[in-house]
Each structure stands twice: as C-alpha cells, then as structure tokens.
Amino acid sequence: MAVFIDRRTFLGLSAALLAFRKALATPKAKDDARAVAGDLNVRFLGTGVGPMGAKGDESGDWRRHTSILLDGRVLVDYTAINRETLPSGCRPEAVFYTHSHPDHYNVEAAIELGVKRVYCHESWVDGARAQFKEAAKGRAVPDVTGVAFGDPVVESGLTFRSLPANHLTGRKGERCSMYVVEKGNTRLLYAVDTCGIPREALKYAQVSERSPARPLTAIVMEATAGIGHQDDAGFFFSHSSEDLVARTVRALEQTGRYRPPQGRNVYITHLWRPHYGRQAAIDAALSSPLKAAYDGLEIVF
C-alpha cells in the first residue's frame, strides 16, 4: 500500500535526517580503541602556538593557543581565545598550568571564567598568587596551589602528577611542567613546550626503566618545530619536532614505559604555522601512530 505525505511533513523529515547525519559527523572519537571503565575525555580547545593565520585563510588552519579540557571539568592551560571552543555552558572550576608563557597562562581569562582552583609548579606559585590577587579587582580570587614534581594531586576525580619539562621562561627560577593524568586504567602523558622527555620526568611519572608498574597508555605531545626542522636555531633545547616525538614514542614503547591499547594514536599539538599547512597536509605527512590534533577535536582515551 502506498503512503503519501504532504510537502511540509517531507521537509520536516528531511531536516531531521540532515541533523542526525551532522551529529554523527562531529569530531568526537574513541581514539580507535575500545572504551573501558575509567575512560578520559580530552577536548582540544587549541592546538597552536597561535592564534595563527586568519579564519578562512587558505594558507593554513586557524589554531588557538594550546589548551585541553578534561572530562568537561578541568583545564590544562587556558587563555581568553580558548573560550571560543569551550562547550556551551561549560565552566570548569580548576586549571593546571604548564608554565607562565602568555600563550598558556592568562590570569584575567581564568578569573573571567570563574575558575576556583589553580595549580602550577611550586617554583613560581608566589608570583602566580600575586598576579591573581592583583587581577581580581573585587572579584573572587582563586585558590592557587604550588605542586612539587611527582606529587599526586586529585582534582575532580582525576589524578595529576607534574613532571619537569625541557623548557625555559623569563621568570627567575621557574620550572616548567608536563603532566601525567590518571583515571581508572588510563595514564595520559600531556607534554607541551618541551624538547623531548627528560629522564628526570620518567622518574616522577613512576615509569621505571626496569619494570614500569603502571606504564603510560596515551600520549599527547608538542611538535612545535614541525617536520624536519629540529635543527632550527630558535628551537634548540626548547621544543620538539614530529621526528623527535616519533622517536620518543618508540623508545618509551620499546622499554615498556608506554603500553597503549592496540590501534591507539599519539596526538601532536602546539603546532607552528610556518612548518605546517592545512590539516590534510599535516595528516598526509605523518606516519602511524602519529595524528595531528586540531581545535575542537574530542578524544576518549
């Protein structure tokens, strides 16, 4: 029996179908590996040294300052431009800073967002407290906590361990941080603004060379120096290249320090425009397991 529908009903059904297809195409993935209890949701709010380029510029993708949102509740680094890629209605109460460079650390932006708890390495916590107090101007001042390398900090159901990064700032005595983030069976190494992974960091990450009790299971690492540009003088001992990331991943895997689920990708971030083109060009230049993160990408590890 034939069934007839009027034009209005047909158009309504077509619109619903298009909306459903769009929802399926949103950039959210389970990282090519099966989800398990304790999955960690990572949303890339920014993936550049940037902001780089102009929106719609054909010579390169628009990338905001490098920042991530974990489980919709905790930030690692944050500036005003990262607000654009926060999910609607999302107001994280905590932020962990890797270091005080202005493309990672912005006091006014955190206060405007309503952040209540701030964490940074203990070497520069006094300066951070003073800056937040000065910027508050009658608004609520977040609790600013200094963290020692290797000490576990539990925030919103996640455990953070600060690790020493191979990077410098202009602040006297400041030590820069990377982080291991733990949730359930997941141990994510988030390493930005560092030239490789210092041996000291592996100790604080609790991944010994002989018998790692809890190996890393996921890696996000910076590749600021680009592809084939590790010898650029401006990046000596300060940033990593795609090649250095790949070699680091192989070394960690061969020594048992990194044991990912089969098929899991390693994501590069903190990309610098002169060494990268559009997303498709970056992906074409990378070899498995490396993938380039992009602003708004959401991954479940």
N, C-alpha and C positions, 0 to 999 in steps of 0.2 A: 504494500500500500504506500503510495507516495505521500510525503508530508511536505506541506508548503508553509513557509514563514514569510512574514512581511519584511519590508526593507529595513525598518528600524530594528527589528529583532536580529536580522542578519548582521547589521553593522555593529550591534552591541556584542554579539558573539565573536565577531572578527577582532574587535578591540580587546576583548578578554583574552583571546588566543595570543595576540601580539604581546600583551603584558606578561602572560605566562612564559612565552619564549624569551622575553627580555630578562625575566627573573632567573631563568636557567643559565643565562649567559653572563651573569655578574661575576667579577673576578674574585671568587672565593673557591678555594680548593683544599683538599685534604692531603696535599703535598705528595700525591702519587703513592701514598702508603695508607694501609688500613688504620682507621681510628681506633684507639684503645682508651680505656678509662684513664683520666688524667690528661687528656689532650689539651694542648696550649694553643690558644688562638692568637695569632700575630697579625696585626693590621699595620701596613707600612703607610704612615702619614706623609712621609717624604723620603726620597732616596737620592738626593743630590747634595753637592757642595753648595748649591744654588742659593736663591732661586736662579735657575739657568734658562736662558732663552726667553722668548715671549710666547704667550699662549697662542697656539696655532702656527708657530714658526716652523717651517718645513725643514730647517737645517738641524733641528734637534728637539727632543721631547722636553716638555715643561717638567721640571723636577724641583720640589720644595726642599727645604732643609731636612736632613736625615733625622727621622724620628719614628718610633714604633709605639703602638698601643697594644697592651697585653690583656687578653680576656675582657676588653672593654672597660678596664678599671685602673690600670697602671701604665704610666708613660715612661719611656726611656728617651730623654732629651725632648725639648719642646721649645718652639719659637712661635711668634704670632702667626706666621704663614701656615703653620701646621693645623690651625683651627679649621681651615677650609676642608680638610679631609677627615675630620672627626665625624663619626656618625651623628645623625641628628639626635639631639637630646642627651648626648654622651658628655658627662662632666667628671672625668677622673679626679680622684682626690689625692693621688700620690704621683710623684715623678722622681726618677733616678737619673742623675746627670752623669755623663761620662767625663766631661771636663768643661772649662769655662769659656771656650771659644764661642763667639756670638752666634754662629750658625747652629749651635747645640743648646745654648744656655741663654734664656731671656727671662729676667725676673718679672718684668711688667706683664708679660704674656701669661706666666703661671698665676700671678695674682688675679688677673682679669678672668682667668678660667675658674678661679675658686679653689685652687689646689690647697690642700690642708697639710700635707706632709711632703717634705723634700729630703732627698738623700744625695750625698756626694762624698767623695773621699775625705777622710779626716784632715788631710794636709791643707785643704782650703775652706773648711767649714766655717771658720770665724769670719772670713771675708764674705762668704755667701750669706751668713746670718745678718751681717751689717747691711748688705745690699738689699735683702728682702725687707728689713725693717725700714730702711730709708725710702724704698719704693712704695710701701704700703699706703702712706699718707692717709691714715684714718681707717683704712680697710683692714680686714683680718690678716695677721701675719702668720704664714705657715710655720709649722714646727720643722726646723732644719736640723737634720741629724748627720753627724760625721760617721763614716763607715770605714773600718780597717780592712785591708786586703784579707780575703779568705773568711771573714766572719759572716755567718749566715744571718740574713735579715728577712723576716717573714712579713709580707705585706699583701693583704687582700687574697690570702690563700696561696701565694707564690713565694718561693724562697730565692733570694738573690745573694750571690757572692761576688763581691768586687774583686777584679783581677788587675794587675798592673799592665797598662798599655805602653807601647813603644812610641810615645808622642810627647810633645812639649807645648807649653803655653807661655805667655808672657807673665803669668802670675808667679811670684817668687815662691819656690818650694812646692808648687802644686804637682801632685802625681795624678796622671790621667788614668781612667778606669775602662775596662771592659767588664762584661757581666756574664756569669752563668746563671740562668734562670731555670728553676726546677719546679715541676708539677707532676705528681704521680711518677710515671716511668720516663718522663721527658726531661732531658737536660740540654737546654739550648745554650750554645755559646754565641753571644752577641758581641762582635768585635769590630768597632768602628774607630777611626782615627788611630791606627796602629800600623807599624811596619812589621808584619809577621806576628807571631805569638811568642813573647819572651818565655824562656824556660821557667823563670820565676812564676809566671802566670799559671803554668801547668800544675805547679805545686799547690797553689791556692785553690785551683779548680778541683783538687783531690783526684787527679788522674795520674797516678804514679806510672813510671816507665815500666816497671816490672810486672805489676798486677793491678791495673785500674779497677778499684772496687765498683765504681759507678761511672762507666765511660760516658762521654758525650753522645747524644743521639741526634742532635740537629745543630747546624751551623749557619749563621748569617755573618758575613764578613765584608769589610770595606774593600773596594778595588779602585780607589781614587786615581791611582797612577795609570789606569787604563790597561790596554792590551799592548804589550811590547814596549812600554815606556818606563820600566822600573829604573832605568839609568838617568832619567831626567833629574838634574841637579836639585830642583825645587822639592823633590820628594825623598831625597836621601834620608834614611833612618826615620821617616815620619809617616809614610803611607805605604800601602800595599798595591800591587798590580794584580791583574787577573792571573798571571802566571804564578805569582807568589802564593795567591790563595789556593790554586790547584795543587801546588807542591806541599803546602801546609796541610791540606786535607788528606793527601796521600800519606804523608808522614804520620799524621795522627791515626789514620786507619791502620797502617801497617804495624804500628806499635800498640794497637789495641785500645788507644785512648778515645777513639771515635768509632762507635758501632751503630750505624743508622739502620732502620728498617730497610728492607730491600726496595730499591727504586726511589729512595728519598733524594730530593735535590738539595744542593747547597746554594744559598742565595747571596749574590753580591749586591752591595748597596754603596751609598756615598759616592756616586758617580760624578765625574767631572766632564763637562760638556766637550772641551777640545779633544778628548780622547774617545768620545763615543758619539754615535749618531742617533737615529731613531731606534725605538725598541726592537724592531725587526732586525736591524743591522747588528745590534748588540747580540741578540739571541743567535744569529747566524754565525757569529764569530766565536761563540763559546762552545766548549766541549763538555759532555756529561761528566760529572753530575752538576756542573755549574749552570745556574739560571740567573738572569738579571731581574731583581725586584723592580717594581715601579709604583708610583704614588697611587694609593688606594687598593693595592693588592692585599688580599686577605688569605692567610695560610693557616691551616691547622696542623700542628706538629704533634 
